[in-house]
């Protein structure tokens, strides 16, 4: 072999080695970059919610997780929304991977093949039907032909209203139903733009504490196992990181137990949730919900019971918000609640 040929082969081998090294570095860099991206996604899990006390377990879970230095895993961040349509859109697009949602709305989304699942409930009770303190309305027949506001036809508050009307032989056809954002309802009642409203707290308590409204009916009296807001996650999060979903459920379940453990905890929860980062509301109003009466909203029993969801589905079918039945297993993944180890929360 002459020198030029040996040199050519050496150069060729050197170039091949450089190319292989370059390819290896590219592969390693891409893997590292993807790892950084994945890690960044998991450093904080945003969970959407509304500023309602039915969502109160969420800010408590977020604060507790942030202060738990014994774990080196993703934090939870409360992302406040003003309405259910915006929360739904964010789940649809993947802007958020988890949210507190209206249970019938989740059923409807899954019936349309949106890949989301309920993994926990967030509360029990917590809805009220409010009328003016000086009004003559003390039973539902008094409201015939009157304007009654609801948050959404997918809201369980609407199902509660239908149940109460049925007891007096009435239906929503006997009322003039208006859909309205819950924060607008107290002022609308005060201005007599509506005659009554049905919603979740604290928007009933706000008007009651101000002295111009009283509850016509409360779920604590009429439907104590009522559930409305449920923790819902995208299927891709379940598939890609079931451990993170389990952590979230553990903290939500722990928050529920902590909230109902003592009046002091509920007062602390009012302080935490009233902050701008969370509900950005008057602490005194949230405290009023916690105290008047103390079971106005409850959080200690966060079991997922199939029959309760089946009953809610049947009520939604009767209301026309669901067009056809949907199997429990299609919209609920209860393995996380079954495996839950509620976190011991100390705030």
N, C-alpha and C positions, 0 to 999 in steps of 0.2 A: 504494500500500500504506500503510495507516495505521500509526501508531506501535505500537499494541498488537499488530498482526499481525507487524510486524518484530521486536518483542520476543519474541513467541511463537516465531517461527522461529529467532531467535538462541538462545533458551533451549533449544529442541529440538536444535539443532545442537550446543550445548555439552554437553547431556546425552548425545547420541549419541557425542560425542568422548570424554567421560568413561567411558561404557560400553565403548567400543572399547579405550580405554587400560586399563581395569580387566581386560577379557578378555585383553588382551595380557600384562599383568602376571601374571595367573593362569597363562596358558600358560607364560610364562617361568619363573615360580616353580615350577610343576609339573615343568618340564623340569630346572630346577636341583635340585629336591628329588630327582627320580629319578636325576639324575647323582650327587648325594651318596650316595644309597643304593647305586648300582652301584659307586661308588668304594669305599665302605665294605666292600662284599662282597669286593672284590678287593684290599684292603689286606693281608688275610691269608687264605690258602687253608689251611683245616684239612684235614689228611690223617690218617685214623684208622689205628691200627696196634696190634698186641699187643707186649708186652715179650718178644720172642723174637729171637734173633740172625738169623733169616731176614728180619727187618724192619730190620736194622742200617743198610742204605743210607738209610733214611728220616731218622733223626735226623742223620746226617752231611749229607744234602742240606739239611735245615732250618737247621743251624748255618752251613753254607757260604753259603747264600742270604742269611741274616741279616747275615753279615759282608761280603758283596759290595757295596761302596758304589758300584761302577761302574754298577749298574742301579737304575733308579727304578721298580721294578715290585713286584708283590705278594710278600710274604714267605710262607714255608710254615711251618705250625705243626703239630707232632706232637700228636695227640690220642690218649692212651692208653686202650685198652679192655681188659677182662679176658677176653672170650670172643668167639668168632666170631658167635654169634647176635646179640650187641649191635652188632657192626660191620655185619652184614647189615641189621639193622633201621634203623640210621642211614643207610645208603645208600638203602634203600627209601623212607624218609620225606624224604630230602634234608637231614637234619640235617648230614651232611657230603657233599661232592661228590666226594671221593676217598678211597681207602683201600687198604691192603694186604689182600688177601683170599685165601682158599683157591681155587685155580684151579677144581677141580670144583664148588665152591659157586657161582662165577660162571657156569659153564656151566648149572647148574641154574636160577639166577635168570633168565638170558636165555631159557632154554627156556620159562619162564613169563611171558615178555614184560616183564621188568623192564629198563628202558633203561639198561644199564651196559655198559662195554667195558673189556677189558684193554688197556693201552697200553704196558706194560713188565713184565719180570720183575724180581725184587728180589735174587735169590741163586741159587746152586746147592748141592746137597747140604744137610747140616744136620739130618738126622733120625737117630735112634738107637733101637735096641730094647735096653732095659736089664734086667738080672736081678741078683739079689743076689750079692755077691761070694762069700759062703759057701754059696750054693745049689748044688744038683747040676745046674742047668740050663745045658747047654752046646750043645745043639742043639734044634731046634724039637720034635722028637718027645718030648723031655723035658717039654715044656709041655702035652702032651695033657691035657685036662680041667682045666687051671689057669686062674687069673684073670689076664687080660691087659688093661691099661687102654689106651685110645686117646683122643685129643682129641675126635674126631667121626667119624662114618661118611663125612663129606664130606672129611675130611683126607687129604692125600696120604700121610701117615704110615700110615694104614689100608691104602692101596694097597700101600705098601712091605711091610707085614706080610703081606698076601695073597701078594705075589710070593715072599717068603721061605718061607712055608708051602708054596706050590706046588712049590718045589724039593725038598721032602722028602715030596711026595705027600700033603700035608695041606691042610685048608681051615679057615676060621674056625669051622666047625661043630665042629671038634675042640677048640676053646678056649671058655672062658667070657669073652666080650668085655664090658668095662665102659667106658662113656663117662665121662670125668673131665677136669676142667680141668687143663691141664699143670702149673700151679704146685703142685697137690696130689699129683702123682704121686711125687716123691721120698719124701715123708713116708709115703705109702701103702705104698711098697715097704719102707721101713724098719720100719713097723709090721706088715708081712706081711699087710696088707689086700689086696694084689695080689701076684702072683708075678713079674710082668714088666710093663713098660710101653713103649709106642712113642710117641715125641713128637719135636718139634723142640727144638733147643738154646735156652737153656742148661740145660734141666731134666734132661737126661741128665748133663751135666757137673757139675751141682750135687751129685748123688749120688755120682758117680765121684770127684770131688775130696774129698768128705767121707769116702771110704774104704769105703763099704758096698755099692757097686754097680759092675758092669763092663758094657761093651757086649757084647751077644750078636751084633748086627750093626750096621753103620754104612752109611749111603748112600754115603759116600766110597769104600767098597770094593765095594759091590754095585750101586749105581745112581748113578754119579758125575754124570750130567747131570740128576739129579733136580731138579725145580722144585716149589715148593709155594706160596709167597706171591707174588702178582702185584699190580702197581699197577693199580687199577681205578678208573675215573671214570664219573660219570653222563653220559649222552649230552647233556644240556642244557649241561653245562660245555664239552664238545667243540664243540657248535654255537655257543654264545655267546662263548666265549673260547678258541679253539684255540691262540692264542699262549701263554696261561698253561699249558695242558696241555703244550705243547712245552717250555716252560721247566722244568716239573716233571720231565719225562722227561730233559732234558739234565742236570739236577742229579743225578738218581738214577743215570743212566749214569756220570756223572763220579764219583759217590761209590763206585760199584762198582770202577772202575779205581783210584781212590785207595786203597781198602781193600786191594787185592791187590798194590799196588806195593811195599810194604815192611813188615817186622815193626814198625817204628816207627809206621807209620800204623795198624796194627791195635791197637797198644797205646794210641794216642791215641783210637781209636774206642771202646775199652773204657772209657776215662776219660770221654769225652763221654756215651756212652749210659747209663752207670751213674747219672748224675745224676737227681735227683728229677723234673726236668722231662721226662725221657725214660723209661728203663726202671725207674728207682728200684730198682736191684739192686746186689748186691755186685760191685764192680769186679773182684775177684779171680776170681770165677766166669766172668765174660765173658772175662777175659784167658785163663782156662784153655781156653775154647772156641777162642780165637784161636790157641793154641799147641799143643794136644794132640789130634791133630797139626795142623799149620798149614793143611791143606786139609780140616779137619772141616766148615767151611762156606766156600764160595768166592763171590766177587762179581764177578770180572773179566770173565766171559763172560755178558753179559746179552742175548744175541741171542734173538729170538723165532722159534723154528723150528716151522713148521706140523706137521711129522711128530711132534715131541715132544708137542705138544698133542693131536694125533690119537691117539697111543698112550695118553695119559692118559685121553682120553675113552673109549677102548675098555676100559681097565681099570675105569673108573667104571661103564660099562654092565654089565660082568661082575659088579661088586660090587653092582649094583642101586641105586646112588645116583643114577644117571641112568636115565631110563625109555626114552629114545629118542635116537638120534644128533642132534648139532647141528653145523651147518656152522661151520667156523673163522671165516668172515667175519662171522657173527652175533654172536660174543662177543669178537672181537679186532679192534682198529684198530691196525694195525702201521705206519701212515704216520709216526707220531711217532718210533718207533725208527729207521725207515729214514732219516728226515731229521735224526736226532739229531746234535748237536754237543756231545759230553760236556764239561762244564765242567771246567776245570783247577782243582782244589781245593787250597787251601793252608791247612791248619789246624795 
